[in-house]
Amino acid sequence: MSNFDIDAYLANRVDADNKLVQLQQASARKIADLEAKRAHNAKIEEDNKQSLVNTLGVNPDGFTGGLVNLGAATAAGFSDSLDPTVHTDYSGNKTSSIQRRVGDVGISALKSAIAVPEMAVGLASLVSGGAAGKYLEEAGFRPEEAKAFLDSLRTHEQKAASQKVGGAEGFWNTLGEIADNPSVVPHALVESLFPMLAGGLAGRGLAALGAGVRGAAAAGEGLTMAGSAAEQIRQNTDDGRLSFKQSLAAAGTGLLGAGVARLSGAASTRMGLGDIDQAIVEGSLGAPQRGLLTRTVGSSFMEGGEETTQSAGEQVLQNVALDKELTEGVGNASAMGLVTGLAMGTPMALAKGVGEVAEKANEKKILRNVVDEAIKTGDLSSLIDPDSPTYAPSRAIGALIGNTQAAKTP
């Protein structure tokens, strides 16, 4: 008879008991997941009964139902985004409703609006060594805190995306994070909207004083960049003021931004692509000189190159002002500038296309009215005068024939 190994027996028994416990735990988790899924589906069914789609009797899975849901989500988006609660799926993962995700866009718009007075204060600080900004900060004007508070109201998905992209180091790593978290791009566009409009209005004022459109547009953008840089630098100083070096760095940011914008605008105009800053100053998108595809690709790359250069230069000068490593954050800023610029050029090109269609339709309407009037009166001067905007000799012949026939008709 072989010897009985008590240690081996006990080890095998303990191992078997552990496996049994693990099996029981796995079964309990599976049952809990199934119960959570059942409750989740029941909640969805109940929510659907109370939804606008169900009230209207529309198929929620159809095209019309999708439009109704999207419209309701957009209308309720911003107010719902202020609610800190989130939904959970049946597996227990937190997910935000479409209303809250739409509300994130409203938060970005508010941050964009806050950036305008922040920029104006920055310009005042630039010429006062930071005294204006510090005085207003002590009086309660704290745009940095306001924007941080708004960021805290974002959905957790958007917070995570922003943190991943903002924390990326280097140009290529940042591009990779942007590819994984593309939602940061439209938010960056929205946040740049009001400062861009403010720069355009400043440029329009300069143009009214006699400056050329290109120079005025570039100067307007430079002013916004200088003011924004001055306030960002001041907010990161220990005494809340600006030294001469820091003021010089902020002014340099504006000069660099204006110079790049001037060169980029001139190149875009020369290539028939148009420039968004000049369009704001002029109050018109202008007449497109290229096809839609050429405008879209060309405008995207021009804006991308402009934003990349400006973002990199702005980050370098801020590093100089705050005594940081010269290249710190430059790759990240450059990548974000590139992607934002590429995205910004597309709607600009499409808008010019829409403007072209509307302008041609209006021209046809005006010409049709002139022809109708010529048929009635026999006056062809507007159609045969080469200096007339409705010069159309071929239409004049038709109008003359029509007038002759009308005269013969009793």
C-alpha positions as CSV (number, residue, x, y, z in Angstrom):
1,M,0.0,0.0,0.0
2,S,1.4,3.4,-1.0
3,N,1.9,6.1,1.5
4,F,-0.9,8.6,1.9
5,D,0.3,12.2,1.2
6,I,-1.8,14.4,3.4
7,D,-0.3,17.6,2.1
8,A,-1.1,16.8,-1.5
9,Y,-4.6,15.8,-0.5
10,L,-5.2,19.1,1.4
11,A,-3.8,21.2,-1.4
12,N,-6.0,19.5,-4.0
13,R,-9.0,20.0,-1.7
14,V,-8.3,23.6,-1.2
15,D,-7.8,24.1,-5.0
16,A,-11.1,22.4,-5.7
17,D,-12.8,24.6,-3.1
18,N,-11.3,27.7,-4.6
19,K,-12.5,26.7,-8.1
20,L,-16.0,26.1,-6.7
21,V,-16.0,29.6,-5.1
22,Q,-14.8,31.1,-8.3
23,L,-17.6,29.3,-10.2
24,Q,-20.2,30.5,-7.8
25,Q,-18.9,34.1,-8.0
26,A,-18.9,34.0,-11.8
27,S,-22.5,32.6,-11.8
28,A,-23.5,35.4,-9.4
29,R,-21.9,38.1,-11.7
30,K,-23.7,36.6,-14.7
31,I,-27.0,36.6,-13.0
32,A,-26.5,40.2,-11.8
33,D,-25.5,41.3,-15.4
34,L,-28.6,39.6,-16.8
35,E,-30.8,41.2,-14.2
36,A,-29.2,44.6,-14.8
37,K,-29.8,44.1,-18.6
38,R,-33.4,43.2,-18.0
39,A,-33.9,46.4,-15.8
40,H,-32.1,48.5,-18.4
41,N,-34.2,47.2,-21.2
42,A,-37.3,47.8,-19.1
43,K,-36.3,51.4,-18.5
44,I,-35.6,52.0,-22.2
45,E,-39.1,50.6,-23.0
46,E,-40.7,52.8,-20.4
47,D,-38.7,55.9,-21.6
48,N,-39.8,55.1,-25.2
49,K,-43.4,55.1,-24.2
50,Q,-43.0,58.7,-22.8
51,S,-40.8,59.9,-25.7
52,L,-41.8,62.5,-28.3
53,V,-41.4,60.0,-31.0
54,N,-44.0,57.7,-29.4
55,T,-46.3,60.6,-28.7
56,L,-46.2,61.5,-32.4
57,G,-46.7,57.9,-33.5
58,V,-43.5,57.9,-35.5
59,N,-41.3,54.8,-36.0
60,P,-38.3,55.5,-33.7
61,D,-36.0,53.4,-36.0
62,G,-37.0,55.3,-39.2
63,F,-35.5,58.4,-40.8
64,T,-38.3,60.7,-39.5
65,G,-38.0,59.2,-36.0
66,G,-34.3,59.9,-36.1
67,L,-34.8,63.5,-37.0
68,V,-37.4,64.0,-34.3
69,N,-35.1,62.5,-31.7
70,L,-32.2,64.7,-32.9
71,G,-34.4,67.8,-32.8
72,A,-35.6,67.0,-29.3
73,A,-32.0,66.3,-28.2
74,T,-30.8,69.6,-29.6
75,A,-33.5,71.6,-27.9
76,A,-32.9,70.0,-24.6
77,G,-29.2,69.7,-24.9
78,F,-27.8,72.6,-23.0
79,S,-30.1,72.6,-20.0
80,D,-29.7,68.8,-19.7
81,S,-25.9,69.2,-19.7
82,L,-26.1,71.1,-16.4
83,D,-27.5,67.9,-14.8
84,P,-24.6,66.0,-13.3
85,T,-26.3,62.7,-13.5
86,V,-25.4,60.2,-16.1
87,H,-27.0,57.0,-17.4
88,T,-25.5,53.5,-17.0
89,D,-25.8,50.7,-19.5
90,Y,-26.6,47.2,-18.4
91,S,-23.0,46.3,-17.8
92,G,-22.6,49.2,-15.3
93,N,-20.6,51.5,-17.5
94,K,-21.5,55.2,-17.3
95,T,-22.8,56.7,-20.5
96,S,-24.1,60.2,-21.3
97,S,-27.3,60.9,-23.2
98,I,-27.2,62.6,-26.6
99,Q,-28.7,65.6,-24.9
100,R,-25.7,66.0,-22.6
101,R,-23.3,65.5,-25.5
102,V,-25.1,68.2,-27.4
103,G,-24.9,70.3,-24.3
104,D,-21.1,70.1,-24.4
105,V,-21.2,72.2,-27.6
106,G,-23.1,74.9,-25.6
107,I,-20.4,74.8,-23.0
108,S,-17.8,75.3,-25.7
109,A,-19.8,78.3,-27.1
110,L,-19.9,79.9,-23.6
111,K,-16.1,79.4,-23.2
112,S,-15.7,81.1,-26.6
113,A,-17.8,84.0,-25.5
114,I,-15.8,84.4,-22.3
115,A,-12.6,84.5,-24.3
116,V,-13.5,87.8,-25.9
117,P,-13.6,90.0,-22.8
118,E,-10.6,88.0,-21.5
119,M,-8.7,89.0,-24.7
120,A,-9.7,92.7,-24.3
121,V,-8.5,92.6,-20.7
122,G,-5.2,91.1,-22.0
123,L,-4.7,94.0,-24.3
124,A,-5.2,96.4,-21.4
125,S,-2.8,94.4,-19.4
126,L,-0.3,94.4,-22.2
127,V,0.1,98.2,-22.0
128,S,-0.2,98.4,-18.2
129,G,2.3,95.7,-17.2
130,G,-0.6,93.5,-16.1
131,A,-2.1,96.1,-13.7
132,A,-5.5,96.1,-15.6
133,G,-5.8,92.4,-15.4
134,K,-4.8,92.2,-11.8
135,Y,-7.2,94.9,-10.8
136,L,-10.2,93.3,-12.6
137,E,-9.2,89.9,-11.1
138,E,-9.4,91.3,-7.6
139,A,-12.7,92.9,-8.5
140,G,-14.1,89.5,-9.4
141,F,-13.3,89.1,-13.1
142,R,-11.8,85.6,-13.3
143,P,-12.3,84.1,-16.8
144,E,-9.9,81.2,-16.1
145,E,-12.0,80.0,-13.2
146,A,-15.2,80.5,-15.2
147,K,-13.9,78.3,-18.0
148,A,-12.6,75.7,-15.5
149,F,-16.1,75.6,-14.0
150,L,-17.7,75.1,-17.4
151,D,-15.3,72.3,-18.1
152,S,-16.4,70.6,-15.0
153,L,-19.9,70.5,-16.4
154,R,-18.9,68.5,-19.5
155,T,-19.8,64.9,-20.0
156,H,-17.3,62.5,-18.6
157,E,-16.6,61.3,-22.1
158,Q,-15.6,64.8,-23.3
159,K,-13.6,65.4,-20.2
160,A,-11.7,62.1,-20.8
161,A,-11.1,63.0,-24.5
162,S,-9.8,66.5,-23.7
163,Q,-7.5,65.2,-21.0
164,K,-6.0,62.5,-23.3
165,V,-5.4,65.0,-26.1
166,G,-4.2,67.8,-23.7
167,G,-1.8,65.4,-21.9
168,A,-0.2,64.0,-25.1
169,E,3.4,64.9,-25.6
170,G,4.9,65.5,-29.1
171,F,3.3,66.2,-32.4
172,W,2.7,62.7,-33.6
173,N,1.5,61.4,-30.3
174,T,-1.0,64.3,-30.1
175,L,-2.2,63.5,-33.6
176,G,-2.7,59.9,-32.6
177,E,-4.8,61.0,-29.5
178,I,-6.9,63.3,-31.7
179,A,-7.6,60.4,-34.1
180,D,-8.7,58.4,-31.1
181,N,-10.7,61.3,-29.6
182,P,-12.0,63.2,-32.6
183,S,-14.7,65.0,-30.6
184,V,-12.1,67.5,-29.4
185,V,-11.9,69.0,-32.9
186,P,-15.4,70.5,-33.3
187,H,-15.2,71.8,-29.7
188,A,-11.9,73.5,-30.6
189,L,-13.6,75.1,-33.6
190,V,-16.5,76.4,-31.5
191,E,-14.2,77.8,-28.8
192,S,-12.3,79.7,-31.5
193,L,-15.5,81.2,-33.0
194,F,-16.1,84.4,-31.0
195,P,-12.4,85.4,-30.8
196,M,-12.2,85.0,-34.6
197,L,-15.3,87.2,-35.0
198,A,-13.8,89.7,-32.6
199,G,-10.6,89.9,-34.6
200,G,-12.6,90.3,-37.8
201,L,-14.6,93.2,-36.3
202,A,-11.4,94.8,-35.1
203,G,-10.1,94.5,-38.6
204,R,-13.2,96.0,-40.0
205,G,-12.7,99.0,-37.8
206,L,-9.1,99.4,-39.0
207,A,-10.4,99.1,-42.6
208,A,-12.9,101.9,-41.9
209,L,-9.9,104.0,-40.9
210,G,-8.2,103.5,-44.2
211,A,-6.2,100.3,-43.8
212,G,-6.3,97.8,-46.7
213,V,-8.5,94.7,-46.2
214,R,-5.6,92.2,-46.1
215,G,-3.6,94.3,-43.6
216,A,-6.7,95.1,-41.5
217,A,-7.7,91.4,-41.3
218,A,-4.2,90.3,-40.3
219,A,-3.9,93.1,-37.7
220,G,-7.3,92.2,-36.2
221,E,-6.2,88.6,-35.8
222,G,-2.8,89.8,-34.3
223,L,-4.6,91.9,-31.7
224,T,-6.7,89.0,-30.5
225,M,-3.7,86.7,-30.3
226,A,-1.7,89.4,-28.4
227,G,-4.5,90.0,-25.9
228,S,-5.2,86.3,-25.4
229,A,-1.4,85.6,-24.9
230,A,-1.0,88.5,-22.4
231,E,-3.8,87.3,-20.2
232,Q,-2.8,83.6,-20.3
233,I,0.8,84.6,-19.3
234,R,-0.4,87.0,-16.6
235,Q,-2.7,84.3,-15.1
236,N,0.3,82.1,-14.6
237,T,2.6,84.6,-12.9
238,D,3.1,84.7,-9.1
239,D,2.3,88.4,-8.7
240,G,-0.5,88.5,-11.3
241,R,1.5,91.1,-13.3
242,L,3.5,91.2,-16.5
243,S,7.2,91.9,-16.6
244,F,8.7,93.7,-19.6
245,K,9.9,90.4,-21.0
246,Q,6.4,88.9,-20.6
247,S,4.8,91.9,-22.3
248,L,7.3,91.6,-25.1
249,A,6.5,87.9,-25.6
250,A,2.7,88.7,-25.7
251,A,3.3,91.5,-28.2
252,G,5.5,89.2,-30.2
253,T,2.7,86.6,-30.3
254,G,0.5,89.2,-31.9
255,L,3.1,90.3,-34.4
256,L,3.8,86.8,-35.4
257,G,0.1,85.9,-35.7
258,A,-0.5,89.0,-37.8
259,G,2.5,88.3,-40.1
260,V,1.5,84.7,-40.7
261,A,-2.1,85.7,-41.3
262,R,-1.0,88.3,-43.8
263,L,1.1,85.9,-45.8
264,S,-1.5,83.2,-45.6
265,G,-4.3,85.5,-46.6
266,A,-2.4,86.9,-49.6
267,A,-1.5,83.4,-50.8
268,S,-5.1,82.2,-50.4
269,T,-6.4,85.2,-52.3
270,R,-3.8,84.8,-55.1
271,M,-4.8,81.1,-55.5
272,G,-8.5,82.0,-55.6
273,L,-9.3,80.2,-52.3
274,G,-10.4,83.2,-50.2
275,D,-9.5,83.9,-46.6
276,I,-12.0,83.6,-43.6
277,D,-10.5,86.6,-41.8
278,Q,-10.7,88.8,-44.9
279,A,-14.3,87.6,-45.4
280,I,-15.3,88.8,-42.0
281,V,-13.7,92.2,-42.6
282,E,-15.3,92.6,-46.0
283,G,-18.6,91.2,-44.7
284,S,-18.8,88.9,-47.8
285,L,-17.4,85.5,-48.8
286,G,-16.5,86.9,-52.2
287,A,-16.9,85.2,-55.5
288,P,-15.2,81.7,-55.7
289,Q,-12.6,81.4,-58.4
290,R,-12.0,77.7,-58.0
291,G,-14.1,74.5,-58.0
292,L,-15.6,73.1,-54.8
293,L,-13.0,70.3,-54.4
294,T,-10.1,72.6,-55.1
295,R,-11.5,75.2,-52.6
296,T,-12.1,72.6,-49.9
297,V,-8.6,71.0,-50.1
298,G,-6.8,74.2,-50.7
299,S,-8.6,76.2,-48.0
300,S,-8.1,73.3,-45.5
301,F,-4.4,73.1,-46.1
302,M,-3.9,76.9,-46.0
303,E,-5.8,77.2,-42.7
304,G,-4.0,74.2,-41.3
305,G,-0.6,75.6,-42.1
306,E,-1.5,79.0,-40.7
307,E,-2.9,77.6,-37.5
308,T,0.1,75.2,-37.0
309,T,2.6,78.0,-37.4
310,Q,0.7,80.4,-35.1
311,S,0.1,77.8,-32.4
312,A,3.7,76.7,-32.4
313,G,5.0,80.3,-32.2
314,E,2.5,81.3,-29.5
315,Q,3.6,78.3,-27.4
316,V,7.3,79.0,-27.8
317,L,6.8,82.7,-26.8
318,Q,4.7,81.7,-23.8
319,N,7.4,79.3,-22.7
320,V,10.0,82.1,-23.0
321,A,7.7,84.4,-20.9
322,L,7.2,81.9,-18.1
323,D,10.9,80.6,-18.1
324,K,9.9,77.1,-19.3
325,E,11.7,74.7,-21.6
326,L,11.5,76.3,-25.1
327,T,9.9,73.2,-26.7
328,E,7.5,72.3,-23.9
329,G,4.0,71.7,-25.3
330,V,5.0,72.9,-28.8
331,G,4.3,69.6,-30.5
332,N,0.9,69.3,-28.8
333,A,-0.1,72.9,-29.8
334,S,1.1,72.4,-33.4
335,A,-0.8,69.2,-33.9
336,M,-4.0,70.8,-32.4
337,G,-3.5,73.9,-34.6
338,L,-3.0,71.7,-37.7
339,V,-6.2,69.7,-37.2
340,T,-8.3,72.7,-36.2
341,G,-7.1,74.6,-39.2
342,L,-7.8,71.7,-41.6
343,A,-11.3,71.4,-40.1
344,M,-11.8,75.2,-40.3
345,G,-11.0,75.4,-44.0
346,T,-13.8,73.0,-45.1
347,P,-16.8,74.9,-44.0
348,M,-15.2,78.1,-45.4
349,A,-15.0,76.5,-48.8
350,L,-18.5,75.0,-48.6
351,A,-19.9,78.4,-47.5
352,K,-18.4,80.1,-50.5
353,G,-20.0,77.4,-52.7
354,V,-23.4,78.1,-51.1
355,G,-22.8,81.8,-51.6
356,E,-22.0,81.3,-55.2
357,V,-25.2,79.3,-55.8
358,A,-27.3,82.0,-54.1
359,E,-25.6,84.8,-55.9
360,K,-26.1,83.2,-59.3
361,A,-29.8,82.5,-58.5
362,N,-30.2,86.2,-57.6
363,E,-28.5,87.4,-60.8
364,K,-30.8,85.2,-62.8
365,K,-33.8,86.6,-61.0
366,I,-32.7,90.2,-61.6
367,L,-32.0,89.5,-65.3
368,R,-35.4,87.8,-65.7
369,N,-37.1,90.9,-64.2
370,V,-35.2,93.2,-66.6
371,V,-36.2,91.1,-69.6
372,D,-39.8,91.1,-68.5
373,E,-39.7,94.9,-68.2
374,A,-38.1,95.2,-71.6
375,I,-40.8,93.1,-73.2
376,K,-43.4,95.4,-71.7
377,T,-41.8,98.7,-72.5
378,G,-39.5,98.0,-75.4
379,D,-36.6,99.7,-73.5
380,L,-33.5,97.5,-74.1
381,S,-30.9,99.8,-72.7
382,S,-30.1,97.7,-69.6
383,L,-29.6,94.6,-71.8
384,I,-27.4,96.2,-74.5
385,D,-25.2,98.5,-72.4
386,P,-21.8,96.8,-71.9
387,D,-21.4,98.7,-68.6
388,S,-24.7,97.5,-67.3
389,P,-24.6,94.6,-64.7
390,T,-27.5,93.0,-66.7
391,Y,-25.7,93.2,-70.1
392,A,-27.1,90.4,-72.2
393,P,-27.4,91.1,-76.0
394,S,-28.9,87.7,-76.7
395,R,-31.6,88.3,-74.2
396,A,-32.2,91.7,-75.7
397,I,-33.1,90.1,-79.0
398,G,-35.6,87.9,-77.3
399,A,-37.1,90.8,-75.4
400,L,-37.4,92.8,-78.6
401,I,-39.3,90.0,-80.3
402,G,-41.5,89.6,-77.3
403,N,-42.3,93.3,-77.3
404,T,-43.1,93.3,-81.0
405,Q,-45.4,90.4,-80.6
406,A,-47.1,92.0,-77.6
407,A,-47.6,95.2,-79.6
408,K,-49.3,93.2,-82.4
409,T,-51.6,91.4,-80.0
410,P,-55.0,93.2,-79.8
